[in-house]
């Protein structure tokens, strides 16, 4: 049985999409069958795996509307063993359209739960908000990875996100677990980066992944070529970091 993992943080620019794309590609290279669901209207995870966003006719929007099945929305990516349910800018409208629907928080769960038997890991790249889209992702997931930028405001907003996760556990999905906090954009030369790492490790101890994602130019370049860091430059620090994270996730879930 596969595991559904949301990658969420309501703060923008913390490395959610970078993590979604590169963790998916790393798990794929380690011979796990992966589905990446793009649940962000910006559709960066879709384009980051070489899919032309404009050509998307069936994706997360249609899936949440239940106007097509999950199987109809799945397309292969340019990363080995990784399939994608793509997003398009039309996804912006879904929050308004779902507002009056019954069980609106469960639309994604209903649409994808049966796919767990077909994949080892299903990753959901969440939008940078705590709206209905992210709520759907958290309700559908078994666990959540929270990327945290090694910068000054890193811990601001984390409390809010953890409270949202608690309320999702209480109301919609009591089995939701925190897979781990992932420190991203780390620069060992900066005192501030090191302080954030210490703070997070001190407060959250076992919840923090041992792997830390370092700042890496190649990691920033890869999406403009529509490739994961594994395809783009497997010898880079970014690729090493994400392969290490993938191994950590596999070890945690196969113990």
C-alpha positions in Angstrom: 0.0 0.0 0.0 1.3 3.4 -0.9 1.6 6.4 1.3 0.1 9.9 0.5 2.4 12.7 1.7 1.4 16.4 1.4 4.2 19.0 1.2 2.8 22.1 2.9 3.6 25.4 4.4 1.4 28.5 4.0 4.5 30.6 3.6 5.6 31.1 0.0 9.2 30.6 -1.1 10.2 28.0 1.4 11.0 25.3 -1.1 7.7 23.3 -1.3 7.7 22.8 -5.1 11.5 22.3 -5.2 11.0 19.6 -2.6 8.0 18.0 -4.2 9.6 17.7 -7.6 13.1 16.6 -6.4 11.9 14.2 -3.7 9.6 12.6 -6.3 12.4 12.3 -8.8 14.8 10.9 -6.1 12.3 8.3 -5.0 11.8 7.4 -8.6 15.5 6.9 -9.2 15.5 4.7 -6.0 13.0 2.5 -7.9 9.9 3.6 -6.1 6.7 4.2 -8.1 5.7 7.8 -7.5 2.7 10.0 -8.3 3.1 13.8 -7.9 -0.1 15.8 -7.6 0.2 19.5 -8.3 -2.3 21.2 -6.1 -0.9 24.7 -6.6 -2.5 27.0 -9.2 1.0 28.3 -10.1 1.5 24.8 -11.6 5.3 25.0 -11.0 5.6 21.3 -10.1 3.9 20.5 -13.5 6.3 22.6 -15.5 9.3 21.5 -13.3 8.9 18.0 -14.6 8.8 19.0 -18.3 5.1 19.2 -18.8 3.7 22.1 -20.8 1.1 23.7 -18.5 -0.9 25.2 -21.4 -1.5 21.8 -22.9 -3.1 20.5 -19.7 -6.7 19.6 -20.4 -7.3 17.3 -17.4 -5.7 17.9 -14.1 -6.2 18.7 -10.4 -9.1 21.1 -11.2 -11.1 18.4 -13.1 -10.2 15.9 -10.4 -11.5 18.0 -7.6 -14.7 18.7 -9.6 -15.0 15.0 -10.2 -15.5 15.7 -13.9 -12.7 13.1 -14.7 -11.2 10.2 -12.9 -7.7 10.2 -11.4 -6.6 7.7 -14.0 -7.7 10.1 -16.8 -5.6 12.9 -15.3 -2.3 11.0 -14.9 0.5 11.7 -17.3 4.0 10.4 -17.3 6.8 12.9 -16.5 10.4 13.1 -17.8 11.6 11.6 -14.4 11.9 7.8 -14.2 9.0 6.1 -12.3 7.3 9.4 -11.7 3.7 10.2 -13.0 2.0 13.6 -12.5 -1.5 14.9 -12.1 -0.8 18.3 -13.5 -2.2 21.7 -12.5 -3.3 24.7 -14.6 -4.1 28.3 -13.7 -7.8 27.3 -13.7 -7.2 25.7 -10.4 -7.5 29.2 -8.9 -11.3 29.0 -9.3 -11.8 25.7 -7.4 -11.9 27.2 -3.9 -14.9 29.4 -4.9 -16.6 26.5 -6.7 -16.2 24.1 -3.8 -17.5 26.5 -1.1 -21.1 25.4 -1.3 -20.4 21.7 -1.9 -21.1 19.1 0.8 -18.0 17.4 2.2 -15.9 19.9 0.2 -12.8 19.0 2.3 -13.0 15.4 1.1 -13.0 15.9 -2.7 -9.4 15.0 -3.2 -9.5 12.1 -0.8 -12.4 10.5 -2.6 -10.7 11.0 -5.9 -7.2 9.5 -5.1 -7.4 7.1 -2.2 -7.8 4.1 -4.5 -4.5 5.0 -6.2 -2.5 4.0 -3.1 -2.4 0.4 -4.4 -0.8 1.5 -7.6 2.0 3.7 -6.2 4.6 3.5 -3.4 4.4 7.2 -2.7 1.9 9.9 -3.7 3.2 13.4 -3.1 1.0 16.5 -3.1 2.5 19.9 -3.8 0.3 22.3 -1.8 -0.4 26.0 -2.6 1.1 28.6 -0.2 -2.1 29.2 1.7 -4.3 27.4 4.2 -7.3 27.5 2.0 -9.6 24.7 0.8 -7.0 23.3 -1.6 -4.5 22.7 1.1 -7.3 21.5 3.4 -8.2 18.9 0.8 -4.6 17.8 0.5 -4.2 17.4 4.3 -7.5 15.5 4.5 -6.4 13.1 1.8 -2.9 12.6 3.1 -1.3 10.1 5.6 1.3 12.6 6.6 2.8 16.0 5.8 6.3 17.3 5.2 6.8 20.9 6.2 9.7 22.7 4.5 11.2 25.5 6.7 13.5 28.1 5.2 16.7 28.7 7.3 15.9 32.4 7.5 14.7 35.0 10.1 11.0 34.5 9.9 11.2 30.7 9.5 9.4 29.9 12.7 6.8 32.6 12.2 3.7 30.9 10.8 4.9 27.5 11.8 2.6 27.6 14.9 -0.3 28.5 12.7 0.4 25.6 10.3 0.7 23.1 13.2 -2.6 24.4 14.6 -4.2 23.8 11.2 -2.8 20.3 11.2 -4.2 19.7 14.7 -7.7 20.9 13.6 -7.5 18.7 10.5 -6.6 15.8 12.7 -9.5 16.6 15.0 -12.2 17.2 12.4 -11.3 15.6 9.0 -8.4 13.1 9.3 -7.3 11.8 12.7 -4.7 9.6 11.1 -2.7 12.6 9.7 0.9 12.4 10.9 3.8 14.8 10.6 6.3 13.1 8.3 8.9 15.6 9.3 10.1 19.2 9.2 12.6 19.8 6.4 15.2 22.6 6.7 15.7 24.2 3.3 17.9 27.0 1.8 20.6 26.4 4.3 23.9 28.4 4.0 26.5 27.1 6.4 28.4 30.5 6.1 25.5 32.4 7.6 25.2 32.6 11.4 21.5 33.0 11.0 21.1 29.8 9.1 22.9 27.9 11.8 20.8 29.6 14.5 17.6 28.6 12.8 18.8 25.0 12.5 19.6 24.9 16.2 16.3 26.5 17.2 14.2 24.1 15.1 16.2 21.0 16.2 15.9 22.1 19.8 12.1 22.7 19.8 11.1 19.8 17.5 13.9 17.2 18.0 12.7 13.9 16.4 10.3 15.7 14.1 13.2 17.2 12.1 14.7 15.4 9.1 18.4 14.8 9.5 18.9 15.8 5.8 19.2 19.6 5.4 18.7 21.1 1.9 21.5 23.5 1.2 21.4 26.6 -1.0 22.5 25.4 -4.4 22.6 27.3 -7.7 21.9 24.2 -9.8 18.8 23.6 -7.8 17.5 27.0 -8.8 18.4 26.5 -12.5 16.8 23.1 -13.0 13.1 24.1 -13.2 13.8 26.6 -16.0 14.9 23.5 -18.1 11.8 21.6 -17.0 13.9 19.0 -15.2 14.4 17.7 -11.7 17.9 18.2 -10.1 18.5 14.5 -10.6 18.1 14.9 -14.4 19.7 18.2 -14.6 22.9 17.7 -12.5 23.0 14.5 -10.5 26.5 15.4 -9.1 25.3 18.6 -7.6 24.9 19.3 -3.9 21.1 19.7 -4.4 20.8 16.2 -6.0 22.9 14.7 -3.1 20.6 16.4 -0.5 17.3 15.2 -2.1 18.6 11.6 -2.6 19.5 11.6 1.0 16.0 12.9 1.9 14.4 10.2 -0.2 16.4 7.5 1.5 15.4 8.9 4.9 11.7 8.8 3.9 12.0 5.2 2.6 13.9 4.1 5.7 11.2 5.7 8.0 8.4 4.1 6.1 9.8 0.6 5.6 11.1 0.0 9.2 
